[in-house]
Amino acid sequence: MNSRQKGKRIEREAAQAIGATFNVAMRRGVQFAGGPDSPDVVGLPGVHFEVKGVERLNIWAAMEQAIRDAGNQIPVVACKRNRSAWLLVVPLDQANRLVDAILATREQEKA
C-alpha cells in the first residue's frame, strides 16, 4: 500500500477510534483544511491531533511536531502500530484542557 493511502486509512481509523472513545464526532482533517499545519483529525475544538501509524515511532519527535503545529491548541499524538491498540500522548500540563475540550464538545453536540 502506498504511504499516502496508508496515511489516509490510519487517519480515518484514528478519527473513528477517538470519536468512539470520547463520544464525539471526529473526522479526518486534511481533506477539509488542507494546510500543512492542519490537524490530522478534527472534531474537538482547541485540540491538534497528530496521527502516526508506524512500527517504530520516535514519540519525542512526534510530540515536537504536534506542539510546533498546534500553536495555542492542545497538542495530542495518536499513534498505533500494526495489530496494537491506539495510544494517545498528551503533555501532562495539557491534560485538564483536553478533558475540558471533550466535555464541552459533548455538551455542544447534545444541544
Protein Blocks (a to p, Z undefined) as FASTA:
>chain_A
ZZklmmmmmmmmmmmmmmmmnopacddfklmnopakbcfbghiehiacdddddfbdcfkl
mmmmmmmmnomaccddddddehiacdddddfklmmmmmmmmmmmmmmmmZZ
